[in-house]
Amino acid sequence: MSEENNQEEYEEITSEEVDRIVARLEALIESTDSENIRSYLEEAMNEIYYLVYEEGDEEWDSEVEACGEDDEDLSEAA
């Protein structure tokens, strides 16, 4: 019975699923006018991303920071 509990506690999440959900959240964020809602969506997007990726991923960090800034040149982040 303890093995069943361990399997339920540790769900395997694929990077493909995370990438798909993050892309949909990014599109939703872009279409959202409310800054409060955008903030919650960005927080959710970050939490989902970090389910499978390292927190120290500098490329992702710079993309997230650029999401909130309209005037930043994204060519440097790439």
N, C-alpha and C positions, 0 to 999 in steps of 0.2 A: 504494500500500500504506500510506503514512503517513496518508492520509485515513481509512482503515478503523480504524487505531489510535486516531486522535483521536475518532472516533465511539464507539468502545468505552470510551474513558476518560471521556467526558462524557455520562453518561446523563441524559436529561431526566426530572425527577421533578416531578409535578404537585402543586399545593397540595391538591387533592381527595384524592389518595392519602395525603399526609402527614396531613391532617385525620382521615381514616378510621383510619389506623394509630395515631395519637395517642389517639383516642377508645377504641380497643380496649385500648391499653396502660393508659390511665387506669382502665378497668373491671377489668383484670387486677390492677393495683396495689391497688385497693380490696378485692379478694378475697384478697389475699396477707397471710398472718400474719407471715412472716419479715421482719424489718427489713432484713436483708442483701439478700434478694432484692428487696424493695421499692426499696432504694437503687440496685441495678443496673438495675431496670426504669425508674426515674425518670431515671437517667443516659441510658439508651437512648432514652427518650421525648424528652429534651431534644436529644440529638444528631440525631434524626430530624426534630424540629421545625425546627431551625436549618438543615436542608438547603435549605429554601425561604423561610424567614422571617428577618428581620433579628435579630441578637443583641440589639439595643437595644430590642426590643419590650417596653415596660414592662407592658402588660396581661398578656402571657404570663408574664413574670417574677413578677408578683404572684400569678398563679394557681398557678404551680409552688411558690412559697413557701407558699401556703395549703394545698397538698396535704398537706404534712407536719405541719400544725398543726391539731389537732382543735377548738380553742376559738376560732379566729380568725373574726371576722365578715366574710363574703365580700361583703357589700353594699358595702363601701368599694372593693373591687377592680373592681366592675362599673361 
